[in-house]
Amino acid sequence: MNRRNFLRNTGFVAAGSLFVPAFMKPLEAMALDELSLYKNLVVVQLSGGNDGLNTVIPFGNDIYYQKRKSIAIKPDEVIKLNDMQGLNPNMAALQEIHDQGWMTIINDVGYPNPDRSHFRSMDIWQTGSDSNQFLSTGWIGRYLDSNCQTCKFPYTAIEVDDSLSLAMKGQTKKGIALKDPAALFRNTNDPFFKAMLQNDKEHLDEDNLGYLYKTMIETSSSANYIQNTSKIYQSKSTYPNSGFANQLKTVSKFISSGLKTRVYYVSLSGFDTHVNQIGQQGNLLKQYSEGMAAFLKDLKTNNKLDDTLVITFSEFGRRVEQNASNGTDHGTANNMFVFGGKLKKQGIFNAAPNLGDLDTGDLKYQLDFRQVYGTILDKWLDVNNADILNKKFNTLDFI
């Protein structure tokens, strides 16, 4: 196998980007008594623009049923959380989570001058930018750049995927992307790979290849640390058989085994429901809810729930009125889910969407999504949100 084929087959060069930061400390010698006592953040991305109104249903508002004659969730099917709102029936797994006080729903989250393009709106959410501002770094990536206590380590942020989202890319540091720590460990311990690291050190000083070889060294060291630390933990919890649940199971393994990681990133796609929405969204919400419930219970069993905060977002919501294809089109504001063992306000955080006061058929946002980010940065990750978000945002009282 030649060098080019090896690099392509082992996945160290993908989509034009590399997935580890440009700084590392040798990791193999780290002692097991340095296991994580840090607070963990798990970010869940629902790609495609999830319909928030059929996720958290405003069953107490007649306008909802007037605007959605064929796709509205019937009142007797709603999992009621209060007199106005309740969960989609496919989210029954989250009822116990709600009743335990481990869940908060934030209504009408968005930003000024919203963009209805999937790609642009996702960039805005991932970078924390204004709608007319274009940034090349993500909000988590800038957190990694911020010289926080643990940000010197390559594994401070892990995305359970084959490629790294913009949210995880900073100016000088990046998170690491991996789906299977054992596979990454095997690849980085391949004899050919190890020989390359030993025999090609002169490339470290070359402009074109220097970053690649440094990246390979850092990846090898990170892979060894992640595998050798996480392999000591074997989950006894049962997870649903879905890709999304497997992502969360991997995160739980990392958290419970003591990785010194602060941020994890997972995603579930398929929420662009222009046609025949009920079945498609219902299946996805079931996957999401059952996977999330198993994850939170697993963390609780391992005494990690109080140290973990989970947030869920989608790049936009859907229009209030259904379309002619029994679906919904791109909208604006949406709800966010927050989970954890130490929530300050459980249940529903703020008022339900006002369906009688719309912006050309779309929901008006009550809260800027960067207030949610800012709250997490200030109160959970212990950095000044103005340093990360480029301006100061008022914080909220959900934690």
C-alpha positions in Angstrom: 0.0 0.0 0.0 1.4 3.4 -0.9 1.2 6.5 1.2 -1.6 8.1 -0.8 -3.8 5.0 -0.6 -3.1 4.5 3.1 -4.1 8.1 4.0 -7.3 7.8 1.9 -8.3 4.4 3.3 -7.7 5.3 6.9 -9.6 8.5 6.7 -7.1 11.0 7.9 -7.8 13.3 4.9 -11.5 13.8 4.3 -13.7 16.5 2.8 -10.7 18.8 2.5 -10.2 19.1 6.2 -8.4 17.5 9.1 -10.1 16.7 12.3 -7.7 17.3 15.1 -6.2 20.6 16.5 -2.7 21.8 15.9 -1.5 21.3 19.4 -1.1 18.4 21.7 0.6 17.1 24.8 1.8 13.5 24.7 -1.2 11.6 26.0 -0.1 8.0 26.5 1.6 8.7 29.8 -1.4 10.3 31.4 -2.4 8.5 34.6 -5.8 7.1 35.2 -6.2 9.1 38.4 -6.7 12.2 36.1 -10.2 11.0 35.1 -12.7 13.7 34.3 -14.5 15.6 37.0 -15.6 18.2 34.5 -19.0 19.3 33.4 -19.9 17.8 30.0 -21.9 19.5 27.2 -23.7 17.3 24.5 -24.9 19.1 21.4 -27.6 17.4 19.3 -28.2 18.7 15.8 -31.5 17.8 14.1 -30.7 18.4 10.4 -33.3 19.5 7.9 -35.4 21.9 9.9 -37.5 20.0 12.4 -41.1 21.1 12.6 -41.3 22.4 16.2 -45.1 22.8 16.2 -45.6 19.1 15.6 -42.9 18.3 18.1 -44.2 20.4 21.0 -47.8 20.7 20.0 -49.8 23.9 21.0 -53.0 21.8 21.4 -54.6 24.5 23.5 -54.6 27.0 20.6 -57.4 26.6 18.0 -55.3 28.4 15.3 -52.9 25.4 15.2 -55.8 23.2 14.1 -57.1 25.8 11.7 -53.7 26.1 9.9 -53.0 22.3 9.9 -56.2 20.6 9.0 -54.6 17.3 7.9 -51.3 17.1 9.8 -52.2 18.5 13.2 -51.8 16.1 16.1 -55.2 15.4 17.7 -55.6 16.7 21.3 -56.3 13.2 22.7 -53.0 12.0 21.2 -50.8 14.7 22.7 -48.7 13.9 25.7 -49.8 16.9 27.7 -47.2 18.9 29.6 -49.5 21.8 30.6 -52.8 23.3 29.5 -51.3 24.7 26.3 -48.5 22.4 25.1 -47.6 18.7 24.9 -45.3 16.3 23.1 -45.8 14.4 19.9 -47.1 10.9 20.7 -44.0 9.4 19.2 -42.0 11.0 22.0 -43.6 9.0 24.8 -40.1 7.9 26.0 -39.5 11.5 27.1 -42.5 11.7 29.4 -40.6 10.0 32.2 -37.7 12.3 31.6 -40.0 15.3 31.9 -41.6 13.9 35.0 -38.1 13.4 36.6 -37.3 17.0 36.1 -34.5 16.3 33.6 -36.0 18.3 30.6 -36.7 21.9 29.7 -38.3 23.1 26.5 -37.4 26.6 25.3 -40.0 28.0 22.9 -39.5 30.4 19.9 -35.7 30.4 19.7 -34.3 32.1 16.6 -32.4 35.2 15.5 -33.1 38.6 13.7 -33.6 38.6 9.9 -33.8 34.8 9.6 -32.5 32.9 6.6 -34.6 30.0 5.2 -31.7 28.3 3.4 -30.6 25.0 5.1 -27.0 25.7 4.5 -26.9 29.3 5.5 -29.1 29.0 8.5 -27.1 26.0 9.7 -23.9 28.0 9.3 -25.5 30.8 11.4 -26.4 28.4 14.2 -23.0 26.6 14.1 -20.9 29.8 14.0 -23.1 32.0 16.3 -23.1 34.8 13.7 -25.5 37.5 12.8 -27.6 36.7 9.7 -25.5 39.1 7.6 -22.2 38.0 9.1 -20.0 35.2 7.6 -17.7 33.5 10.0 -15.2 30.7 9.3 -15.0 29.4 12.9 -17.7 27.7 15.0 -18.8 28.7 18.4 -17.4 25.5 20.0 -14.2 26.0 18.0 -13.8 29.5 19.4 -14.3 28.0 22.9 -11.4 25.7 22.1 -9.3 28.7 21.1 -10.1 30.5 24.3 -7.4 28.9 26.5 -9.9 27.3 28.8 -8.4 25.0 31.4 -8.7 21.8 29.3 -8.7 23.3 25.8 -5.0 22.3 25.3 -6.1 18.7 24.8 -7.1 17.5 21.3 -10.0 15.5 22.6 -11.6 18.5 24.5 -14.4 18.3 21.8 -15.4 15.1 20.1 -18.0 14.7 17.3 -19.3 11.2 16.8 -19.2 11.2 13.1 -16.8 10.7 10.2 -16.3 14.4 9.5 -16.1 17.5 11.6 -18.9 20.2 11.7 -18.1 23.9 11.3 -19.3 24.4 14.9 -16.3 22.4 16.1 -13.6 24.3 14.1 -11.6 27.1 15.7 -8.9 29.4 14.3 -6.0 27.4 16.0 -7.8 24.4 17.4 -10.4 21.9 16.3 -12.3 19.0 17.8 -11.8 15.5 16.7 -14.3 13.4 14.7 -14.6 9.7 15.2 -17.4 7.1 15.1 -15.5 4.1 16.4 -12.6 4.6 18.8 -11.4 1.0 18.4 -11.2 1.4 14.6 -9.3 4.6 14.9 -6.9 2.9 17.3 -6.4 0.0 15.0 -5.7 2.4 12.0 -3.2 4.5 13.9 -1.4 1.4 15.2 -1.1 -0.1 11.7 2.6 -1.0 11.2 2.7 1.1 7.9 1.3 4.1 9.7 3.7 3.8 12.6 6.6 3.5 10.2 5.6 6.6 8.4 5.6 8.5 11.7 9.1 7.2 12.5 10.7 7.6 9.1 9.2 10.8 7.8 10.0 13.2 10.6 11.8 15.5 8.2 8.4 16.4 6.7 7.5 18.2 9.9 9.4 21.3 8.6 7.8 21.3 5.2 5.0 23.8 4.5 2.8 21.5 2.6 3.3 18.3 4.5 4.1 19.6 8.0 0.6 20.1 9.1 -0.4 16.6 7.8 2.4 14.8 9.7 1.8 16.8 12.9 -1.9 15.9 12.6 -1.1 12.3 12.2 1.1 12.3 15.3 -1.6 14.0 17.3 -4.3 11.7 16.0 -2.2 8.6 16.9 -1.7 9.9 20.4 -5.3 10.9 20.8 -6.5 7.6 19.5 -4.4 5.7 22.0 -5.7 7.9 24.9 -9.3 7.6 23.9 -9.2 3.8 23.3 -7.1 3.0 26.4 -9.3 5.1 28.7 -12.8 4.2 27.3 -12.2 0.5 26.9 -12.2 0.1 30.7 -16.0 0.9 30.8 -18.7 -1.5 29.5 -22.2 -0.1 29.6 -24.9 -2.4 31.1 -27.7 -0.2 29.8 -29.9 -1.2 26.8 -30.1 1.2 23.9 -32.5 1.1 20.9 -31.1 -0.3 17.7 -30.6 3.0 15.7 -27.7 5.0 14.5 -28.6 7.9 16.6 -28.8 5.8 19.8 -25.5 4.3 19.0 -24.0 7.8 18.8 -25.3 8.6 22.2 -24.1 5.2 23.6 -20.6 6.1 22.4 -20.9 9.5 24.2 -22.1 7.8 27.4 -19.1 5.4 27.2 -16.7 8.3 26.9 -18.3 10.3 29.7 -18.7 7.3 32.1 -15.1 6.1 31.4 -13.7 9.5 32.4 -12.5 11.1 29.2 -11.4 14.6 29.9 -13.7 15.9 27.1 -15.9 18.9 27.6 -18.1 18.9 24.5 -19.7 16.1 22.4 -21.5 16.6 19.2 -24.1 14.2 17.6 -26.7 14.6 14.8 -29.8 13.1 13.4 -30.9 14.0 9.8 -34.0 13.8 7.7 -36.2 16.5 9.1 -36.9 18.4 5.8 -40.6 17.3 5.7 -42.1 19.0 2.7 -44.2 16.0 1.8 -46.2 13.5 3.9 -44.7 14.8 7.1 -46.6 12.8 9.7 -44.9 9.4 9.2 -41.4 10.7 8.4 -41.2 13.1 11.3 -42.9 10.7 13.7 -40.3 8.0 13.0 -37.4 10.5 13.5 -38.9 11.8 16.8 -39.3 8.3 18.0 -35.6 7.6 17.3 -34.6 10.8 19.0 -36.8 10.3 22.1 -36.0 6.7 22.7 -32.3 7.2 22.2 -32.2 10.3 24.4 -34.2 8.6 27.2 -31.8 5.6 27.2 -28.8 7.9 27.2 -30.1 10.0 30.1 -31.0 7.0 32.2 -27.5 5.5 31.5 -25.9 8.7 32.7 -28.1 8.7 35.8 -27.1 5.1 36.6 -23.4 6.1 36.4 -23.9 9.2 38.5 -23.0 11.4 35.5 -26.3 13.1 34.8 -25.7 16.0 37.2 -22.5 16.8 35.4 -24.0 16.6 31.9 -26.0 19.2 29.9 -27.7 18.2 26.6 -29.1 20.8 24.1 -31.0 20.0 20.9 -31.4 22.4 18.0 -32.4 22.5 14.4 -31.4 25.1 11.8 -35.0 26.5 11.6 -38.6 25.5 12.3 -41.4 25.2 9.7 -44.1 27.6 8.6 -47.3 27.6 10.7 -49.6 26.7 7.9 -49.2 23.3 6.2 -48.6 23.1 2.5 -50.6 21.2 -0.1 -48.5 18.1 0.1 -49.4 17.3 3.7 -46.0 18.7 4.8 -44.6 22.0 5.9 -42.1 24.4 4.3 -39.1 26.2 5.7 -39.9 28.6 8.6 -38.0 30.5 11.3 -38.2 30.2 15.1 -38.2 26.8 16.7 -38.0 25.1 20.1 -34.9 23.8 21.8 -34.7 20.9 24.2 -32.4 21.0 27.2 -31.7 18.0 29.4 -29.7 17.5 32.5 -29.8 16.5 36.2 -29.3 20.1 37.5 -31.8 22.2 35.5 -32.9 25.3 37.3 -36.3 25.4 35.6 -37.8 22.1 34.5 -40.7 21.6 32.0 -41.5 24.5 29.7 -39.2 27.5 30.1 -41.2 30.3 28.5 -44.5 31.1 26.8 -45.9 29.1 24.0 -45.7 30.5 20.4 -48.2 33.2 19.6 -49.9 31.8 16.6 -52.0 35.0 16.3 -49.0 37.3 15.8 -46.9 36.0 13.0 -44.3 37.5 10.6 -45.8 36.8 7.2 -46.8 33.3 8.2 -43.8 32.5 10.4 -43.3 32.5 14.1 -41.6 35.5 15.7 -38.6 34.5 17.9 -38.8 35.3 21.6 -35.2 34.4 22.4 -32.0 34.7 20.4 -30.2 31.3 20.2 -27.0 33.0 21.3 -28.6 33.7 24.6 -28.8 29.9 25.0 -25.2 29.5 23.9 -24.2 32.4 26.1 -25.8 30.8 29.1 -23.9 27.6 28.5 -20.6 29.3 28.0 -21.0 31.5 31.1 -22.6 29.1 33.5 -21.5 25.6 32.3 -18.2 26.0 30.4 -16.9 28.8 32.6 -15.9 31.3 29.9 -17.1 34.8 29.1 -19.6 34.5 26.4 -18.6 37.8 24.9 -15.2 36.4 24.1 -16.7 33.5 22.2 -19.7 35.1 20.6 -18.0 38.4 19.7 -20.6 40.4 21.7 -22.2 40.0 25.1 -25.6 38.1 25.3 -27.8 38.1 28.3 -28.0 34.8 30.0 -31.1 32.7 30.8 -32.1 30.9 34.0 -32.5 27.3 32.8 -29.2 26.4 34.6 
